[in-house]
Amino acid sequence: MASNGHHAPRESRRTRRALWIVAAIVVVLLVFGGGYALGRGNDAPSEAAGRAVLPTPTTTHTRSPRPKPSDSPSPSTSPSETASPDPTAEPGPDTLADGRYFVRLDSLEGGESSPPAARYDLAYFLTGAAADQAAKDRGLETPVPDGYLIVNDSHRMRAAPLADPFAVKYIPEGNCCQPVKAHPDAFLGWLGEAHRSDFPPKGTSWWWITIDGGEITKVQQQFLP
């Protein structure tokens, strides 16, 4: 009986130790399994996010845009159309805009009730290639003699008032070749045929007039060889 009393506690202790070992193993397995599951749960969103950030590449086809009508090159203008005035294009209005014009002076207009005005015939003084082209268009000799051509297809008369004061330069008869200053009254007397002077004949002389503010401010004779 005494020996049975000593062996019973020893067997109980062995049983409890085995249970503790089994429990410890179970706890370790549970901890390890939970951590693994948590780790896999955290990885899933990352992979999904990675797939969302990197979309499947697509192929696109591009082609050059067709030029708009305004992008098409316009026909170039020939030098003869831009380098010289068009001697066949007469300005419309009787009074020309401000500028410098080549003319044949005709007569004097105006009187006591209005300022004096010069009556003139507009023409074109062409040189170089422009003169040769105009001569060719008219069946004239080319190259043009003396390097210039006067084109006066229209004889429409215009008039512009003379400014107060105005300047005049002319080439006196028998002199050559630079224009000299003239007194305005002498010019008015010649233009109005009021008296004889050393001004050249109207029919063979050509002049440049400068119109400023609608008035003739300068008159200068053109030397012709």
MARZA-854957 format. One record per atom (N, C-alpha, C, O): residue in one letter; x, y, z. Coordinates in pm, whole numbers, padded with zeros to 5 digits, always signed. Example, Ala and Ser with C-alpha at 12.3 -4.5 7.8 and 13.67 -1.06 7.14 Angstrom:
! MARZA-854957
A+01319-00569+00780A+01230-00450+00780A+01320-00330+00780A+01424-00332+00846S+01285-00225+00708S+01367-00106+00714S+01290+00003+00787S+01341+00114+00804
END
This chain:
! MARZA-854957
M+00084-00119+00000M+00000+00000+00000M+00086+00122+00000M+00059+00222-00066A+00197+00109+00081A+00288+00224+00089A+00350+00251-00044A+00367+00368-00080S+00387+00148-00122S+00450+00169-00253S+00349+00231-00351S+00387+00315-00432N+00216+00189-00345N+00116+00252-00432N+00097+00398-00402N+00070+00478-00491G+00112+00433-00278G+00097+00577-00242G+00209+00659-00300G+00186+00776-00331H+00332+00605-00317H+00445+00684-00373H+00440+00693-00524H+00483+00795-00579H+00390+00590-00597H+00391+00591-00746H+00280+00676-00804H+00298+00729-00914A+00166+00694-00737A+00055+00769-00794A+00089+00914-00825A+00057+00961-00934P+00153+00987-00734P+00187+01128-00764P+00286+01138-00878P+00276+01229-00960R+00384+01044-00885R+00486+01051-00993R+00419+01037-01129R+00455+01109-01223E+00321+00945-01143E+00251+00929-01271E+00169+01053-01304E+00160+01092-01420S+00109+01114-01204S+00032+01238-01227S+00120+01348-01281S+00083+01423-01371R+00241+01355-01221R+00333+01461-01268R+00370+01437-01414R+00379+01533-01490R+00393+01315-01455R+00429+01286-01594R+00313+01323-01690R+00335+01376-01799T+00192+01293-01646T+00076+01323-01730T+00062+01475-01751T+00038+01522-01862R+00077+01548-01641R+00064+01694-01651R+00173+01752-01741R+00147+01845-01818R+00297+01697-01730R+00408+01748-01812R+00378+01724-01959R+00404+01810-02043A+00322+01606-01991A+00290+01577-02131A+00184+01672-02184A+00189+01718-02298L+00087+01701-02097L-00019+01793-02139L+00037+01933-02164L-00002+02001-02259W+00131+01974-02074W+00191+02106-02093W+00270+02114-02225W+00266+02216-02293I+00338+02010-02258I+00417+02008-02383I+00324+02018-02504I+00347+02095-02598V+00215+01935-02497V+00120+01937-02608V+00057+02076-02623V+00042+02128-02733A+00021+02136-02508A-00040+02270-02511A+00057+02373-02569A+00017+02461-02645A+00183+02361-02531A+00284+02456-02581A+00299+02443-02732A+00308+02544-02803I+00300+02319-02781I+00313+02298-02927I+00194+02358-02999I+00208+02422-03104V+00073+02336-02940V-00047+02391-03003V-00041+02542-03009V-00076+02603-03111V+00006+02605-02897V+00015+02752-02894V+00112+02802-03001V+00085+02899-03072V+00228+02731-03010V+00329+02773-03111V+00271+02763-03250V+00291+02852-03333L+00199+02653-03276L+00140+02637-03409L+00038+02745-03439L+00032+02798-03550L-00044+02777-03336L-00144+02881-03356L-00080+03017-03387L-00123+03090-03476V+00025+03049-03308V+00094+03179-03329V+00156+03186-03467V+00142+03286-03538F+00224+03079-03505F+00290+03076-03637F+00188+03084-03751F+00207+03155-03849G+00079+03010-03735G-00024+03011-03840G-00092+03145-03854G-00120+03191-03965G-00120+03209-03738G-00183+03341-03744G-00094+03444-03809G-00139+03526-03890G+00036+03440-03771G+00129+03537-03832G+00142+03516-03981G+00150+03613-04056Y+00144+03392-04026Y+00153+03363-04169Y+00029+03414-04245Y+00038+03471-04353A-00088+03389-04179A-00211+03436-04243A-00215+03587-04253A-00257+03643-04354L-00169+03654-04144L-00165+03801-04148L-00070+03850-04256L-00100+03945-04328G+00044+03783-04267G+00141+03824-04370G+00084+03808-04509G+00104+03897-04592R+00016+03702-04538R-00045+03683-04669R-00156+03784-04696R-00176+03831-04808G-00229+03817-04586G-00335+03918-04602G-00280+04053-04639G-00340+04124-04719N-00163+04091-04582N-00102+04220-04615N-00045+04220-04755N-00043+04325-04820D+00003+04105-04804D+00063+04101-04938D-00041+04117-05048D-00011+04173-05153A-00163+04070-05027A-00265+04071-05132A-00297+04212-05181A-00303+04233-05302P-00319+04311-05088P-00348+04447-05138P-00232+04504-05217P-00253+04574-05316S-00106+04474-05174S+00009+04529-05244S+00014+04478-05386S+00040+04554-05479E-00010+04348-05402E-00008+04294-05537E-00119+04353-05622E-00099+04383-05739A-00238+04370-05560A-00349+04430-05635A-00317+04573-05674A-00344+04618-05785A-00256+04645-05576A-00220+04784-05607A-00118+04788-05718A-00127+04872-05807G-00019+04697-05713G+00081+04694-05819G+00019+04668-05954G+00060+04728-06053R-00076+04582-05960R-00141+04556-06088R-00223+04676-06135R-00235+04698-06255A-00279+04754-06042A-00356+04872-06080A-00266+04982-06132A-00305+05053-06225V-00147+04999-06077V-00056+05106-06116V+00006+05077-06250V+00037+05171-06324L+00026+04951-06286L+00091+04916-06411L-00012+04859-06507L-00030+04737-06512P-00082+04944-06583P-00185+04895-06675P-00122+04823-06793P-00003+04838-06821T-00201+04747-06858T-00153+04674-06975T-00123+04772-07087T-00209+04852-07123P+00000+04770-07144P+00034+04866-07251P-00052+04844-07373P-00085+04731-07409T-00091+04957-07438T-00173+04951-07560T-00097+05015-07674T-00012+05101-07650T-00123+04977-07795T-00058+05030-07914T-00149+05133-07978T-00267+05106-08003T-00094+05252-08005T-00170+05357-08072T-00105+05387-08204T+00016+05370-08220H-00184+05432-08300H-00135+05466-08433H-00159+05615-08455H-00271+05663-08444T-00052+05686-08486T-00063+05830-08510T-00027+05857-08654T+00049+05782-08717R-00082+05966-08707R-00047+06010-08842R-00042+06161-08845R-00110+06228-08767S+00038+06212-08933S+00057+06357-08940S-00074+06422-08980S-00143+06374-09070P-00109+06534-08915P-00233+06603-08951P-00225+06660-09091P-00120+06705-09135R-00339+06658-09160R-00343+06716-09293R-00335+06867-09283R-00397+06927-09195P-00260+06929-09373P-00250+07076-09365P-00382+07141-09393P-00457+07097-09481K-00412+07247-09318K-00532+07325-09342K-00514+07405-09469K-00402+07427-09514P-00625+07448-09528P-00612+07528-09651P-00524+07649-09633P-00453+07688-09726S-00526+07712-09512S-00444+07830-09488S-00298+07797-09477S-00213+07885-09493D-00264+07667-09449D-00125+07628-09436D-00061+07605-09572D+00062+07600-09582S-00139+07590-09675S-00083+07561-09806S-00007+07682-09856S-00053+07795-09841P+00111+07660-09915P+00188+07774-09964P+00116+07848-10073P+00062+07786-10166S+00114+07978-10063S+00048+08058-10165S+00144+08083-10279S+00265+08084-10258P+00092+08103-10399P+00180+08129-10513P+00265+08251-10488P+00214+08354-10442S+00393+08242-10518S+00483+08354-10495S+00458+08462-10597S+00419+08435-10711T+00481+08585-10555T+00463+08698-10644T+00592+08722-10719T+00699+08726-10659S+00583+08739-10847S+00704+08760-10927S+00766+08893-10893S+00695+08987-10857P+00901+08905-10903P+00967+09032-10867P+00915+09150-10946P+00910+09262-10894S+00875+09127-11072S+00829+09240-11152S+00700+09300-11099S+00668+09415-11129E+00624+09222-11018E+00499+09274-10964E+00519+09352-10836E+00430+09428-10795T+00633+09336-10773T+00655+09403-10646T+00764+09508-10653T+00767+09600-10571A+00854+09498-10751A+00969+09587-10754A+00936+09721-10818A+01012+09816-10803S+00825+09731-10890S+00793+09856-10960S+00643+09878-10957S+00567+09783-10944P+00599+10004-10969P+00455+10030-10974P+00396+09977-11103P+00466+09957-11202D+00267+09955-11100D+00196+09910-11218D+00155+10031-11300D+00064+10104-11260P+00219+10054-11413P+00189+10176-11489P+00051+10175-11552P+00007+10278-11605T-00021+10062-11549T-00154+10058-11606T-00263+10080-11502T-00381+10091-11536A-00224+10086-11373A-00323+10101-11265A-00332+10248-11225A-00250+10296-11146E-00428+10317-11277E-00448+10458-11244E-00525+10469-11113E-00627+10403-11097P-00478+10552-11018P-00556+10573-10896P-00693+10629-10929P-00709+10708-11022G-00793+10587-10851G-00931+10624-10880G-00967+10769-10856G-01017+10835-10947P-00943+10821-10734P-00994+10956-10705P-00918+11065-10779P-00803+11048-10818D-00987+11177-10797D-00923+11292-10863D-00811+11349-10777D-00713+11402-10830T-00825+11340-10647T-00722+11390-10555T-00642+11273-10503T-00698+11181-10444L-00511+11274-10524L-00424+11164-10483L-00392+11172-10334L-00395+11279-10274A-00361+11058-10276A-00319+11053-10137A-00181+11115-10123A-00110+11135-10222D-00143+11144-10000D-00011+11202-09977D+00096+11108-10030D+00088+10986-10015G+00196+11167-10093G+00306+11089-10150G+00380+11170-10255G+00356+11289-10272R+00471+11101-10326R+00553+11165-10430R+00514+11104-10564R+00511+10982-10579Y+00484+11190-10663Y+00431+11143-10790Y+00507+11207-10907Y+00557+11319-10898F+00512+11130-11017F+00575+11175-11140F+00465+11226-11232F+00371+11153-11262V+00478+11351-11279V+00368+11412-11353V+00419+11500-11466V+00536+11537-11472R+00326+11532-11555R+00348+11641-11651R+00257+11756-11607R+00136+11739-11598L+00316+11871-11580L+00240+11987-11535L+00169+12049-11654L+00225+12061-11763D+00042+12088-11632D-00040+12135-11744D-00077+12282-11733D-00051+12359-11826S-00137+12322-11620S-00184+12460-11611S-00206+12497-11466S-00190+12416-11375L-00243+12622-11446L-00269+12674-11313L-00417+12699-11297L-00481+12756-11386E-00472+12656-11186E-00613+12676-11154E-00625+12761-11029E-00526+12786-10961G-00747+12805-11000G-00770+12885-10881G-00762+13033-10913G-00729+13073-11025G-00793+13111-10814G-00792+13255-10836G-00799+13328-10704G-00747+13282-10602E-00863+13442-10708E-00870+13525-10589E-00954+13460-10479E-00927+13481-10361S-01054+13382-10516S-01143+13324-10416S-01095+13188-10364S-01151+13136-10268S-00992+13131-10425S-00942+13000-10383S-00790+12996-10402S-00737+13070-10485P-00721+12911-10326P-00576+12905-10341P-00537+12850-10476P-00613+12772-10535P-00420+12886-10529P-00378+12834-10660P-00358+12684-10653P-00314+12628-10553A-00392+12619-10764A-00379+12474-10773A-00311+12438-10905A-00331+12504-11007A-00231+12332-10900A-00161+12286-11019A-00241+12173-11083A-00282+12078-11016R-00262+12186-11212R-00331+12082-11288R-00222+11996-11352R-00127+12048-11411Y-00237+11862-11341Y-00127+11775-11386Y-00181+11644-11442Y-00296+11605-11418D-00094+11577-11518D-00123+11447-11578D-00029+11345-11513D+00093+11357-11525L-00085+11247-11444L-00005+11147-11373L+00060+11051-11472L-00004+11006-11567A+00189+11017-11448A+00262+10924-11533A+00350+10837-11444A+00343+10844-11321Y+00433+10752-11509Y+00523+10663-11435Y+00663+10672-11495Y+00681+10663-11617F+00761+10690-11409F+00902+10697-11449F+00968+10566-11405F+00993+10544-11287L+00994+10479-11504L+01046+10345-11474L+01191+10332-11518L+01232+10390-11618T+01268+10255-11441T+01408+10229-11474T+01436+10080-11459T+01358+10005-11400G+01552+10038-11514G+01598+09901-11495G+01503+09796-11550G+01445+09813-11658A+01487+09687-11474A+01405+09574-11518A+01259+09614-11535A+01191+09565-11626A+01210+09703-11449A+01070+09747-11461A+01047+09821-11593A+00944+09803-11657A+01144+09903-11634A+01132+09975-11760A+01136+09879-11878A+01058+09893-11973D+01226+09780-11874D+01236+09683-11982D+01109+09600-11994D+01064+09572-12105Q+01052+09561-11881Q+00930+09481-11885Q+00814+09561-11944Q+00737+09510-12026A+00802+09688-11901A+00694+09772-11953A+00712+09795-12103A+00614+09797-12178A+00837+09813-12147A+00862+09832-12290A+00829+09705-12368A+00771+09712-12476K+00865+09590-12314K+00836+09462-12380K+00686+09442-12393K+00637+09396-12496D+00611+09476-12287D+00465+09460-12290D+00402+09548-12398D+00294+09516-12447R+00467+09656-12434R+00411+09750-12530R+00476+09737-12668R+00448+09816-12757G+00561+09636-12685G+00625+09615-12814G+00730+09718-12847G+00758+09744-12964L+00791+09777-12742L+00893+09879-12763L+01032+09818-12752L+01048+09702-12713E+01130+09896-12785E+01270+09850-12783E+01315+09814-12642E+01286+09885-12545T+01387+09702-12632T+01449+09662-12505T+01593+09616-12531T+01619+09554-12635P+01686+09645-12441P+01668+09733-12324P+01631+09875-12366P+01662+09919-12477V+01565+09944-12274V+01517+10078-12307V+01634+10173-12325V+01733+10163-12252P+01625+10265-12419P+01732+10364-12438P+01749+10451-12313P+01652+10490-12249D+01872+10480-12280D+01909+10568-12168D+01867+10510-12032D+01879+10579-11930G+01817+10387-12029G+01789+10320-11902G+01660+10360-11833G+01640+10326-11717Y+01572+10434-11903Y+01445+10471-11839Y+01333+10468-11941Y+01356+10471-12062L+01210+10463-11890L+01091+10466-11974L+00982+10543-11901L+00955+10518-11784I+00920+10636-11971I+00806+10710-11916I+00678+10648-11973I+00660+10643-12094V+00592+10603-11885V+00466+10541-11925V+00353+10637-11889V+00337+10677-11774N+00276+10673-11990N+00165+10766-11970N+00049+10722-12057N+00013+10788-12154D-00010+10607-12020D-00117+10550-12100D-00248+10628-12088D-00327+10633-12182S-00270+10690-11972S-00392+10767-11952S-00357+10915-11941S-00255+10952-11883H-00441+10997-11997H-00417+11142-11991H-00523+11211-11904H-00562+11325-11929R-00568+11141-11805R-00667+11196-11712R-00602+11307-11629R-00494+11288-11573M-00665+11420-11622M-00612+11534-11550M-00660+11535-11405M-00774+11500-11375R-00571+11576-11318R-00602+11593-11175R-00550+11729-11132R-00475+11794-11205A-00589+11771-11015A-00544+11901-10963A-00525+11891-10813A-00596+11816-10745A-00430+11966-10762A-00405+11972-10617A-00362+12114-10582A-00285+12175-10657P-00409+12167-10470P-00371+12304-10432P-00224+12310-10394P-00166+12214-10345L-00165+12425-10419L-00026+12450-10381L-00021+12502-10239L-00096+12593-10203A+00067+12445-10158A+00078+12485-10018A+00137+12627-10009A+00194+12678-10105D+00122+12686-09895D+00178+12819-09869D+00267+12810-09744D+00216+12812-09632P+00399+12801-09762P+00472+12812-09890P+00495+12676-09954P+00468+12572-09894F+00544+12678-10077F+00588+12555-10144F+00724+12582-10208F+00760+12697-10235A+00799+12474-10232A+00935+12486-10286A+00938+12437-10429A+00867+12343-10465V+01021+12502-10511V+01034+12465-10653V+01181+12456-10690V+01261+12541-10651K+01215+12350-10768K+01346+12339-10830K+01326+12304-10977K+01243+12219-11011Y+01403+12371-11066Y+01388+12349-11208Y+01524+12357-11276Y+01623+12400-11216I+01528+12316-11402I+01651+12322-11481I+01632+12432-11585I+01557+12414-11681P+01698+12546-11568P+01678+12657-11662P+01713+12616-11806P+01802+12534-11828E+01643+12673-11899E+01668+12646-12039E+01813+12678-12075E+01864+12786-12042G+01880+12583-12143G+02017+12604-12184G+02117+12560-12079G+02237+12564-12106N+02072+12518-11960N+02164+12473-11855N+02153+12321-11835N+02055+12260-11877C+02250+12264-11774C+02252+12121-11745C+02338+12100-11620C+02444+12163-11610C+02298+12017-11527C+02189+11922-11541C+02114+11913-11408C+02012+11845-11399Q+02167+11983-11305Q+02108+11978-11172Q+02001+12086-11157Q+02023+12200-11196P+01886+12051-11100P+01783+12153-11076P+01831+12259-10977P+01910+12231-10886V+01782+12379-10996V+01816+12489-10906V+01685+12545-10849V+01577+12521-10903K+01697+12620-10740K+01578+12676-10677K+01518+12787-10764K+01588+12861-10833A+01386+12793-10757A+01314+12898-10828A+01222+12969-10731A+01178+12910-10632H+01193+13094-10759H+01098+13166-10675H+00957+13115-10706H+00924+13094-10823P+00875+13094-10604P+00739+13045-10629P+00660+13132-10727P+00583+13081-10808D+00678+13263-10719D+00603+13350-10810D+00644+13327-10956D+00561+13334-11046A+00774+13299-10978A+00820+13270-11114A+00758+13140-11164A+00721+13130-11281F+00746+13045-11079F+00685+12918-11117F+00536+12939-11149F+00487+12887-11249L+00466+13014-11065L+00324+13039-11089L+00304+13115-11220L+00208+13088-11293G+00393+13209-11250G+00383+13284-11376G+00404+13193-11495G+00336+13207-11597W+00499+13097-11484W+00522+13003-11595W+00405+12906-11610W+00358+12880-11721L+00356+12851-11496L+00249+12753-11502L+00120+12816-11554L+00044+12753-11628G+00094+12942-11515G-00026+13011-11561G-00006+13084-11691G-00098+13151-11738E+00114+13073-11751E+00148+13137-11877E+00122+13287-11871E+00070+13349-11965A+00160+13344-11756A+00140+13488-11738A+00252+13568-11799A+00233+13683-11839H+00372+13508-11807H+00485+13580-11866H+00591+13480-11910H+00589+13364-11868R+00683+13526-11992R+00790+13442-12042R+00894+13422-11931R+00913+13509-11846S+00960+13306-11934S+01063+13277-11835S+01160+13176-11894S+01145+13132-12008D+01261+13140-11814D+01358+13040-11860D+01318+12899-11816D+01400+12807-11818F+01190+12882-11776F+01141+12747-11747F+01129+12668-11877F+01109+12727-11983P+01141+12536-11871P+01134+12454-11993P+00991+12449-12047P+00897+12483-11975P+00973+12408-12171P+00838+12394-12227P+00759+12286-12151P+00816+12184-12111K+00632+12308-12133K+00550+12212-12059K+00541+12078-12132K+00538+11972-12068G+00537+12082-12265G+00518+11959-12341G+00635+11864-12337G+00618+11746-12370T+00754+11911-12298T+00873+11825-12300T+00937+11809-12163T+01042+11744-12151S+00878+11865-12061S+00938+11856-11927S+00850+11770-11836S+00727+11768-11848W+00917+11700-11745W+00848+11615-11649W+00893+11652-11509W+01006+11697-11488W+00802+11631-11412W+00825+11683-11278W+00784+11580-11172W+00703+11491-11195W+00846+11597-11056W+00804+11524-10936W+00733+11621-10843W+00784+11730-10815I+00615+11582-10796I+00544+11665-10699I+00527+11585-10570I+00504+11464-10573T+00538+11653-10458T+00516+11591-10327T+00388+11647-10268T+00375+11768-10249I+00294+11558-10240I+00166+11598-10180I+00170+11562-10033I+00195+11448-09996D+00146+11660-09949D+00146+11641-09804D+00026+11716-09746D+00012+11837-09765G-00060+11643-09676G-00180+11705-09623G-00275+11750-09732G-00352+11844-09713G-00269+11682-09848G-00359+11718-09958G-00310+11835-10041G-00379+11874-10136E-00192+11892-10010E-00139+12007-10083E-00003+11974-10141E+00071+11892-10086I+00030+12039-10252I+00162+12022-10312I+00261+12109-10236I+00249+12232-10233T+00358+12044-10175T+00457+12118-10095T+00592+12132-10167T+00668+12224-10138K+00620+12039-10263K+00748+12044-10337K+00722+12014-10484K+00639+11930-10518V+00795+12084-10570V+00791+12062-10714V+00935+12058-10762V+01012+12151-10736Q+00973+11949-10832Q+01112+11939-10882Q+01114+11877-11020Q+01050+11775-11045Q+01188+11939-11109Q+01197+11889-11247Q+01290+11767-11253Q+01391+11762-11183Q+01253+11669-11338Q+01334+11550-11360Q+01425+11573-11481Q+01378+11606-11590F+01556+11554-11460F+01650+11566-11573F+01637+11444-11663F+01634+11330-11615L+01630+11468-11793L+01620+11361-11891L+01733+11378-11992L+01744+11484-12052P+01817+11277-12012P+01927+11287-12110P+01874+11292-12255P+01952+11301-12349
END
